Amino acid sequence: MVNIVVDATLPEKILLAAHHLEEAGQSPFSAEALIVSAWQQYPQTFGLKGYAELYPDSNKVLSSIMGEKGLARRGWLVKMGQKLYALTREGRTVIRRLLHEEEKPQESGSRAVSVTREQDKLLQTLFQSSALLKYQEGRKQEWTFADACRYWGITDNMAGDVLDARLDHVRANLADIERQIGTSSAVLSDGRSVSGDEISTLRPPPHPAALAGRTELTAWSSKRNREPAT
């Protein structure tokens, strides 16, 4: 059964449409699937002007996913790949509020969730990163190109498509770990116990290009120009 929240804002309606897709077993889901889901639930909001009952207005949904005020930037959705998205823990919290549902309390004595060796290594790297430390200390304005590269595990020698794939891989891994842990916790190989709430605090710095100076941007441009045409 689909829960329709009529008085929700436009971004909240898209979030509820994403929730509907995940409830139907689609996770991650495509941008196209989200467009259709939002339109089916709220045709007057997301329908094409003059043809609201017949066709969706894809721009209304896409513009609310991307951009400075988009659902991804709000932390409600995470990009899992090319035009693929999934709900984050923060997004699910908003959904519970909209649907007036209470979060299930963590069971006392619940077993720790196991993570893979790759996930363990990724979490240790991120928790020890200078980018996260600066974020926790309220010094985001001091983020540097080097901070971003260390966080994402990239170098300035990476080709554009390889770099973007690496960023998508990190985002997807974090989303998977967050879903695995849920309200439980996981113990890393260094003895650290991490909860789902702690995973959700791993706010990444922006795309390295946003922090790159002229030297780094020139290096990337030269690298792309040397790539063979496909």
C-alpha positions as CSV (number, residue, x, y, z in Angstrom):
1,M,0.0,0.0,0.0
2,V,1.3,3.4,-1.0
3,N,1.3,6.2,1.5
4,I,0.4,9.5,-0.1
5,V,1.4,12.6,1.9
6,V,-0.5,15.4,0.2
7,D,1.0,18.4,2.1
8,A,4.6,17.4,1.6
9,T,7.0,19.8,-0.2
10,L,8.2,19.0,-3.7
11,P,11.6,17.5,-2.5
12,E,9.7,15.5,0.2
13,K,7.3,14.1,-2.5
14,I,10.3,12.9,-4.5
15,L,11.8,11.3,-1.4
16,L,8.5,9.5,-0.8
17,A,8.5,8.3,-4.4
18,A,12.1,7.0,-3.8
19,H,10.8,5.2,-0.7
20,H,8.0,3.6,-2.7
21,L,10.6,2.2,-5.2
22,E,12.8,0.8,-2.4
23,E,9.7,-0.8,-0.8
24,A,9.0,-2.5,-4.1
25,G,12.6,-3.9,-4.1
26,Q,14.2,-1.4,-6.4
27,S,17.5,-0.3,-4.8
28,P,19.4,1.3,-6.2
29,F,16.9,2.8,-8.6
30,S,17.3,4.8,-11.8
31,A,16.6,8.5,-12.2
32,E,14.0,7.4,-14.8
33,A,12.2,5.1,-12.4
34,L,12.1,7.9,-9.8
35,I,10.6,10.3,-12.4
36,V,7.8,7.8,-13.1
37,S,7.2,6.9,-9.5
38,A,6.9,10.6,-8.5
39,W,4.6,11.3,-11.4
40,Q,2.4,8.3,-10.6
41,Q,1.9,9.3,-7.0
42,Y,1.7,13.1,-7.6
43,P,0.6,13.6,-11.2
44,Q,-0.5,17.2,-10.6
45,T,2.9,18.1,-9.1
46,F,5.1,16.2,-11.6
47,G,2.9,16.0,-14.7
48,L,3.8,17.8,-17.9
49,K,1.9,21.1,-18.1
50,G,-1.3,20.6,-20.0
51,Y,-0.8,16.8,-20.0
52,A,-0.4,16.1,-16.3
53,E,-2.4,12.8,-16.4
54,L,-0.6,11.6,-19.5
55,Y,3.1,12.4,-19.2
56,P,5.7,13.2,-16.5
57,D,7.8,16.4,-16.5
58,S,11.2,14.9,-16.0
59,N,12.9,18.2,-15.5
60,K,10.9,18.8,-12.3
61,V,12.3,15.7,-10.7
62,L,15.9,15.9,-12.2
63,S,16.3,19.5,-11.1
64,S,15.3,18.4,-7.5
65,I,17.8,15.6,-7.4
66,M,20.8,17.6,-8.6
67,G,22.1,21.0,-7.9
68,E,23.0,22.9,-4.7
69,K,19.6,22.3,-3.1
70,G,19.0,18.8,-4.6
71,L,18.2,15.7,-2.6
72,A,21.8,14.4,-3.1
73,R,23.3,17.6,-1.6
74,R,20.8,17.5,1.3
75,G,22.1,14.0,2.1
76,W,18.7,12.3,1.4
77,L,19.9,10.4,-1.7
78,V,23.3,9.0,-2.6
79,K,24.5,8.4,-6.1
80,M,25.4,4.8,-6.7
81,G,26.4,5.0,-10.3
82,Q,25.5,6.5,-13.6
83,K,21.9,7.8,-13.0
84,L,21.5,5.4,-10.1
85,Y,20.5,6.4,-6.6
86,A,19.6,5.0,-3.2
87,L,18.1,6.4,0.0
88,T,20.5,7.4,2.8
89,R,19.9,6.9,6.5
90,E,19.1,10.6,6.8
91,G,16.6,10.3,3.9
92,R,14.8,7.4,5.7
93,T,14.7,9.5,8.9
94,V,12.8,12.2,6.9
95,I,10.5,9.6,5.5
96,R,9.6,8.2,8.9
97,R,8.8,11.7,10.0
98,L,6.6,12.3,7.0
99,L,4.8,9.0,7.5
100,H,4.6,9.6,11.3
101,E,6.5,6.4,12.0
102,E,8.7,5.9,15.0
103,E,12.3,4.6,14.5
104,K,12.7,1.0,15.8
105,P,14.8,1.1,18.9
106,Q,18.0,-0.9,18.8
107,E,17.7,-4.3,20.6
108,S,20.0,-4.6,23.6
109,G,22.6,-7.2,23.1
110,S,22.2,-7.2,19.4
111,R,25.0,-8.8,17.5
112,A,27.6,-6.7,15.6
113,V,27.3,-6.7,11.9
114,S,30.2,-8.1,9.9
115,V,31.7,-6.0,7.1
116,T,33.9,-7.1,4.3
117,R,37.7,-6.5,4.3
118,E,37.3,-3.8,1.6
119,Q,34.6,-2.1,3.6
120,D,36.7,-2.3,6.8
121,K,39.7,-0.7,5.0
122,L,37.5,2.0,3.5
123,L,35.9,2.9,6.9
124,Q,39.3,3.1,8.7
125,T,40.7,5.3,5.9
126,L,37.7,7.7,6.0
127,F,37.5,7.9,9.8
128,Q,41.2,8.8,9.9
129,S,41.1,11.3,7.0
130,S,42.0,14.9,7.4
131,A,38.9,15.9,5.5
132,L,36.6,14.3,8.2
133,L,38.7,15.8,11.0
134,K,38.2,19.3,9.6
135,Y,34.5,18.7,9.1
136,Q,34.1,17.6,12.7
137,E,35.9,20.6,13.9
138,G,33.8,23.0,11.8
139,R,36.6,23.8,9.4
140,K,35.1,22.8,6.1
141,Q,36.4,26.1,4.6
142,E,39.9,24.7,5.1
143,W,39.3,21.6,2.9
144,T,42.1,21.3,0.3
145,F,42.6,19.4,-2.9
146,A,44.9,17.0,-1.1
147,D,42.3,16.4,1.6
148,A,39.8,15.5,-1.1
149,C,42.2,13.2,-2.9
150,R,43.1,11.3,0.3
151,Y,39.4,10.9,1.3
152,W,38.3,9.6,-2.1
153,G,41.5,7.6,-2.7
154,I,42.4,9.2,-6.0
155,T,45.4,10.9,-7.6
156,D,45.7,13.7,-10.1
157,N,46.9,11.2,-12.7
158,M,43.6,9.5,-12.9
159,A,41.6,9.9,-16.1
160,G,38.2,11.6,-15.8
161,D,36.1,8.5,-16.2
162,V,38.2,6.5,-13.8
163,L,38.0,9.3,-11.2
164,D,34.2,9.6,-11.5
165,A,33.9,5.8,-11.2
166,R,36.0,5.9,-8.0
167,L,33.8,8.5,-6.4
168,D,30.7,6.5,-7.3
169,H,32.3,3.4,-5.8
170,V,33.0,5.1,-2.5
171,R,29.5,6.6,-2.3
172,A,27.9,3.2,-3.2
173,N,30.1,1.4,-0.6
174,L,29.1,3.8,2.2
175,A,25.4,3.4,1.3
176,D,25.7,-0.4,1.4
177,I,27.5,-0.3,4.7
178,E,24.8,2.0,6.2
179,R,22.1,-0.3,5.1
180,Q,23.9,-3.4,6.4
181,I,24.5,-1.9,9.8
182,G,21.1,-0.2,10.3
183,T,20.5,0.3,14.0
184,S,23.3,-2.2,15.0
185,S,27.0,-1.7,14.9
186,A,30.1,-3.2,13.3
187,V,33.6,-3.8,14.9
188,L,36.5,-2.9,12.6
189,S,39.8,-4.8,12.5
190,D,41.4,-2.0,14.5
191,G,38.9,-2.6,17.4
192,R,36.8,0.4,16.7
193,S,33.0,-0.1,17.0
194,V,31.0,2.0,14.6
195,S,27.2,2.5,14.5
196,G,25.0,3.4,11.6
197,D,24.7,6.9,13.0
198,E,28.5,7.3,12.8
199,I,28.5,6.1,9.2
200,S,26.0,8.8,8.3
201,T,28.4,11.4,9.7
202,L,31.0,10.5,7.0
203,R,30.2,13.6,5.1
204,P,32.5,13.6,2.0
205,P,34.3,16.7,0.8
206,P,33.2,18.0,-2.6
207,H,34.4,16.6,-6.0
208,P,38.2,17.2,-6.0
209,A,37.9,19.4,-9.0
210,A,36.0,21.9,-6.9
211,L,39.0,22.3,-4.6
212,A,41.7,22.0,-7.3
213,G,44.0,24.9,-8.1
214,R,45.2,25.9,-11.5
215,T,48.1,23.4,-11.4
216,E,45.8,20.4,-10.6
217,L,43.2,21.4,-13.2
218,T,45.9,21.8,-15.8
219,A,47.3,18.3,-15.0
220,W,43.8,16.8,-15.3
221,S,43.1,18.6,-18.6
222,S,46.4,17.4,-20.0
223,K,45.6,13.8,-18.9
224,R,42.2,13.9,-20.6
225,N,43.7,15.3,-23.8
226,R,46.2,12.4,-23.9
227,E,43.4,9.8,-23.6
228,P,42.8,7.9,-26.9
229,A,39.4,8.6,-28.5
230,T,36.9,5.7,-28.2
